[in-house]
Amino acid sequence: MDHYRTIVRRHILPLIGGMRLQDIQPAQLKQLYLSKKEEGRGARTVQMIHIVMHAVLKQAVKEGILGRNPAAAVERPRVEQTERQILTEEQARQLVIVTTGTHYGTLIYMALMTGMREGELLGLKWPDVDWTKGQLHVQRQLQNLKGGGSVLVPPKTKAGRRMIKLGQGTLDRLAVHRDEQELQKEASSARWEENDLIFPNTIGKPMSIRNMYSDYKRLLNENGLPDINFHALRHTSLSFLLDMGTPVNTVQKRAGHSKASVTTDTYGHSLAHSEDEAAERLEELITPVAVKLLSK
């Protein structure tokens, strides 16, 4: 519920917190939404402001403060959503099962467990893993060069440089992957080029993103899974977290988004199904506080 409290504190109270509830009309609400759009706030953030206001004013009607809910006369702001392909839970489990033991098995597993971008995964080095704290330090990414080849570069934004918490199962999977890599080193002998990469090619050099894509698509096709791009594994992971009720700010940090509005706009499809329930919960948890604040 912290996200909704933030909506009240940051976006509602500064503009209409000084108004009496009786003085709030549809025109004021429309102006509130418009001002937030002009500030550059995401469409999903504006929609959440409407949801909170609708719940606050509905509660005021129940308490006899208002005779009607002015928010009911205002159309809920729309969010234009781009259809994003993601795996179902069953498909994600199937993908993990059929790729375990393959060259890309742990890479695919980590994409689903962490929601990291493919370049970030391919840029990981073993010192980035804190085995004691169960954390992964994202501090670089593998980037393709126009003329061919690739290079390791820092994250594009400050938010991209982040710590991601890992579960014990993921740490165990990484430990097995490390042992398998040691065997690969021995098999490659003098051909191995040590770069400390967690996901190198078969001789220790940065993995070819193009070859990885090709092999990944082949694995999907061979196992009857949807033909989705590798980045869709990130969408799948983060969508699962939101579907589970994980706070948006937590998902934002894990995703490496600079603002929570980026997360809500990108993954609005995962938030939409819970909006009615959220409004009901707001009436019970937030609106008594919000009504009190707005009534001052």
C-alpha positions as CSV (number, residue, x, y, z in Angstrom):
1,M,0.0,0.0,0.0
2,D,3.0,2.3,0.2
3,H,2.6,3.2,-3.5
4,Y,-0.9,4.5,-2.9
5,R,0.3,6.5,0.1
6,T,2.9,8.0,-2.1
7,I,0.3,9.0,-4.6
8,V,-1.6,10.9,-1.9
9,R,1.5,12.6,-0.5
10,R,3.3,13.5,-3.7
11,H,0.6,14.1,-6.2
12,I,-2.7,14.9,-4.5
13,L,-2.1,16.8,-1.3
14,P,0.3,19.5,-2.8
15,L,-2.4,20.6,-5.3
16,I,-5.8,20.1,-3.6
17,G,-4.9,19.2,0.0
18,G,-6.0,22.7,1.1
19,M,-9.5,22.3,-0.4
20,R,-12.6,21.2,1.5
21,L,-14.0,18.0,0.1
22,Q,-17.3,19.8,-0.5
23,D,-15.5,22.2,-2.9
24,I,-13.9,19.4,-5.1
25,Q,-15.8,19.3,-8.4
26,P,-15.2,17.3,-11.6
27,A,-13.4,20.4,-13.1
28,Q,-10.8,20.4,-10.3
29,L,-10.2,16.7,-10.8
30,K,-9.7,17.1,-14.5
31,Q,-7.3,20.0,-13.9
32,L,-5.4,17.8,-11.4
33,Y,-4.9,15.1,-14.0
34,L,-4.0,17.6,-16.7
35,S,-1.4,19.3,-14.5
36,K,0.2,15.9,-13.8
37,K,0.4,15.1,-17.5
38,E,2.0,18.5,-18.1
39,E,4.6,17.7,-15.4
40,G,5.5,14.7,-17.5
41,R,4.0,12.1,-15.2
42,G,3.3,8.7,-16.8
43,A,-0.2,7.8,-17.9
44,R,-0.4,5.0,-15.3
45,T,0.5,7.4,-12.5
46,V,-2.3,9.8,-13.6
47,Q,-4.7,6.8,-13.7
48,M,-3.6,5.8,-10.1
49,I,-4.3,9.4,-8.9
50,H,-7.8,9.0,-10.3
51,I,-8.3,5.6,-8.6
52,V,-7.2,7.1,-5.2
53,M,-9.4,10.2,-5.6
54,H,-12.4,8.1,-6.6
55,A,-11.9,5.9,-3.5
56,V,-11.3,8.9,-1.2
57,L,-14.4,10.7,-2.4
58,K,-16.5,7.5,-2.3
59,Q,-15.6,7.1,1.3
60,A,-16.6,10.7,2.0
61,V,-20.0,9.9,0.5
62,K,-20.3,6.9,2.8
63,E,-19.5,9.1,5.8
64,G,-22.0,11.7,4.9
65,I,-19.5,14.4,4.1
66,L,-20.6,14.5,0.4
67,G,-23.9,13.8,-1.3
68,R,-22.2,12.5,-4.4
69,N,-18.9,11.4,-5.7
70,P,-17.5,14.0,-8.2
71,A,-14.9,11.6,-9.4
72,A,-17.7,9.4,-10.8
73,A,-18.4,12.1,-13.3
74,V,-14.8,12.2,-14.6
75,E,-13.7,9.6,-17.1
76,R,-10.8,7.5,-15.8
77,P,-7.6,8.5,-17.6
78,R,-6.7,5.9,-20.2
79,V,-3.4,4.1,-20.5
80,E,-2.3,3.2,-24.0
81,Q,-0.7,-0.2,-23.5
82,T,1.6,-1.9,-25.9
83,E,0.9,-5.6,-26.1
84,R,3.9,-7.3,-24.5
85,Q,4.5,-11.0,-25.0
86,I,5.3,-12.9,-21.8
87,L,5.3,-16.5,-20.8
88,T,2.6,-18.0,-18.7
89,E,3.7,-19.6,-15.4
90,E,3.4,-23.0,-16.9
91,Q,5.4,-22.0,-20.0
92,A,8.1,-20.4,-17.8
93,R,8.5,-23.6,-15.8
94,Q,8.6,-25.6,-19.0
95,L,11.4,-23.4,-20.4
96,V,13.5,-23.8,-17.3
97,I,13.0,-27.6,-17.3
98,V,13.9,-28.1,-21.0
99,T,16.9,-25.8,-21.0
100,T,18.5,-27.1,-17.7
101,G,21.7,-28.8,-18.6
102,T,22.1,-26.9,-21.9
103,H,24.7,-24.2,-22.5
104,Y,22.1,-21.5,-22.0
105,G,20.1,-23.1,-19.2
106,T,21.5,-21.0,-16.3
107,L,21.4,-17.8,-18.4
108,I,17.7,-18.3,-19.2
109,Y,17.0,-19.2,-15.6
110,M,18.7,-16.0,-14.3
111,A,16.7,-13.9,-16.8
112,L,13.5,-15.3,-15.3
113,M,14.7,-15.0,-11.7
114,T,16.2,-11.5,-11.9
115,G,14.4,-9.7,-14.7
116,M,17.7,-8.4,-15.9
117,R,18.3,-7.2,-19.5
118,E,20.3,-9.6,-21.7
119,G,23.2,-7.2,-22.0
120,E,23.4,-7.0,-18.2
121,L,23.4,-10.8,-17.8
122,L,26.1,-11.2,-20.4
123,G,28.2,-8.6,-18.7
124,L,28.1,-10.3,-15.3
125,K,31.4,-11.3,-13.7
126,W,31.9,-13.8,-10.8
127,P,33.1,-11.0,-8.4
128,D,29.6,-9.4,-8.9
129,V,28.1,-12.3,-6.8
130,D,28.0,-11.8,-3.1
131,W,27.5,-15.3,-1.9
132,T,27.2,-14.4,1.7
133,K,24.6,-11.7,1.4
134,G,22.9,-13.4,-1.5
135,Q,23.2,-10.4,-3.8
136,L,24.1,-9.7,-7.4
137,H,25.8,-6.4,-8.2
138,V,24.9,-5.1,-11.7
139,Q,27.6,-2.7,-12.8
140,R,28.1,-3.3,-16.5
141,Q,26.5,-4.6,-19.7
142,L,27.6,-6.2,-22.9
143,Q,26.9,-4.0,-25.9
144,N,27.1,-4.9,-29.6
145,L,29.3,-2.7,-31.8
146,K,28.1,-1.5,-35.2
147,G,31.1,-2.9,-37.0
148,G,30.9,-6.2,-35.3
149,G,32.1,-7.5,-32.0
150,S,31.1,-6.3,-28.6
151,V,32.3,-4.2,-25.6
152,L,31.5,-4.1,-21.9
153,V,30.1,-0.7,-20.8
154,P,28.7,0.8,-17.6
155,P,24.9,0.9,-17.2
156,K,23.2,3.8,-19.1
157,T,21.6,5.2,-16.0
158,K,22.4,5.5,-12.3
159,A,19.4,3.3,-11.6
160,G,20.9,0.6,-13.8
161,R,23.8,0.2,-11.4
162,R,22.0,-1.8,-8.7
163,M,21.9,-4.7,-6.3
164,I,19.6,-7.6,-6.9
165,K,18.6,-10.0,-4.2
166,L,19.0,-13.7,-5.0
167,G,17.1,-16.6,-3.5
168,Q,19.0,-19.6,-2.2
169,G,17.9,-21.7,-5.1
170,T,19.4,-19.2,-7.5
171,L,22.6,-19.2,-5.6
172,D,22.7,-22.9,-5.7
173,R,22.1,-22.9,-9.5
174,L,25.0,-20.4,-10.0
175,A,27.3,-22.6,-7.9
176,V,26.6,-25.6,-10.1
177,H,27.1,-23.3,-13.2
178,R,30.5,-22.2,-11.8
179,D,31.6,-25.8,-11.3
180,E,30.5,-26.7,-14.9
181,Q,32.5,-23.7,-16.1
182,E,35.6,-25.0,-14.4
183,L,35.2,-28.2,-16.4
184,Q,34.8,-26.2,-19.6
185,K,38.0,-24.4,-18.8
186,E,39.9,-27.7,-18.5
187,A,38.4,-29.0,-21.7
188,S,39.3,-25.8,-23.6
189,S,42.9,-25.9,-22.1
190,A,45.1,-23.2,-23.7
191,R,42.2,-21.8,-25.8
192,W,40.4,-20.5,-22.7
193,E,40.6,-16.7,-22.3
194,E,39.9,-15.7,-18.7
195,N,37.6,-12.7,-18.3
196,D,35.8,-13.8,-15.1
197,L,32.5,-13.7,-17.1
198,I,29.6,-15.7,-15.6
199,F,28.1,-16.3,-19.1
200,P,31.0,-16.3,-21.6
201,N,31.2,-18.4,-24.8
202,T,32.8,-21.8,-24.8
203,I,36.4,-20.4,-24.6
204,G,35.8,-17.6,-22.0
205,K,35.3,-14.7,-24.3
206,P,32.1,-12.5,-24.3
207,M,29.2,-14.4,-25.7
208,S,27.9,-13.5,-29.1
209,I,24.5,-11.9,-28.6
210,R,23.5,-12.8,-32.1
211,N,24.4,-16.5,-31.7
212,M,22.6,-16.6,-28.3
213,Y,19.5,-15.2,-29.9
214,S,19.6,-17.8,-32.6
215,D,20.1,-20.7,-30.3
216,Y,17.4,-19.4,-27.9
217,K,14.8,-19.2,-30.6
218,R,15.7,-22.7,-31.7
219,L,15.1,-24.0,-28.1
220,L,11.7,-22.3,-28.1
221,N,10.8,-23.9,-31.4
222,E,12.0,-27.4,-30.5
223,N,9.9,-27.4,-27.3
224,G,6.7,-25.9,-28.6
225,L,7.0,-22.6,-26.7
226,P,5.9,-19.2,-28.0
227,D,8.3,-17.4,-30.4
228,I,9.1,-14.5,-28.1
229,N,12.4,-12.6,-27.9
230,F,14.9,-13.0,-25.1
231,H,13.9,-9.6,-23.6
232,A,10.4,-11.0,-23.1
233,L,11.9,-13.1,-20.2
234,R,12.6,-9.8,-18.4
235,H,9.0,-8.8,-19.0
236,T,7.8,-12.2,-17.8
237,S,9.9,-11.9,-14.6
238,L,8.8,-8.4,-13.6
239,S,5.2,-9.1,-14.5
240,F,5.1,-12.1,-12.3
241,L,6.4,-10.0,-9.4
242,L,3.7,-7.4,-9.9
243,D,1.0,-10.1,-10.2
244,M,2.2,-11.5,-6.8
245,G,1.6,-8.1,-5.2
246,T,5.2,-7.0,-4.9
247,P,5.4,-3.2,-4.2
248,V,6.0,-1.2,-7.4
249,N,9.0,0.6,-5.8
250,T,10.6,-2.8,-5.2
251,V,10.1,-3.9,-8.7
252,Q,11.3,-0.6,-10.0
253,K,14.7,-1.0,-8.2
254,R,15.0,-4.6,-9.3
255,A,14.3,-3.6,-12.9
256,G,16.7,-0.7,-12.8
257,H,14.1,1.8,-13.8
258,S,14.8,5.5,-12.9
259,K,11.2,6.2,-11.8
260,A,8.3,4.1,-10.5
261,S,6.2,5.7,-13.2
262,V,8.3,3.9,-15.8
263,T,7.5,0.6,-14.1
264,T,3.8,1.3,-13.8
265,D,3.5,2.5,-17.4
266,T,5.5,-0.4,-18.8
267,Y,3.8,-3.1,-16.8
268,G,0.3,-1.6,-16.5
269,H,-1.2,-4.9,-17.8
270,S,0.0,-6.6,-14.6
271,L,-1.5,-3.8,-12.4
272,A,-4.8,-3.4,-14.2
273,H,-6.3,-6.6,-12.9
274,S,-5.9,-5.6,-9.3
275,E,-7.2,-2.0,-9.6
276,D,-10.8,-2.8,-8.4
277,E,-9.4,-4.7,-5.4
278,A,-6.9,-1.9,-4.7
279,A,-9.8,0.6,-4.6
280,E,-11.7,-1.5,-2.1
281,R,-8.6,-1.9,0.1
282,L,-8.0,1.9,-0.2
283,E,-11.4,2.5,1.3
284,E,-10.5,0.4,4.3
285,L,-6.9,1.4,4.8
286,I,-6.0,4.7,3.2
287,T,-9.1,6.8,2.7
288,P,-9.8,7.4,6.4
289,V,-6.4,9.0,6.6
290,A,-6.7,10.7,3.2
291,V,-10.2,12.1,4.0
292,K,-8.9,13.4,7.3
293,L,-6.0,15.1,5.6
294,L,-8.1,16.5,2.7
295,S,-10.7,17.8,5.2
296,K,-8.2,20.1,6.9
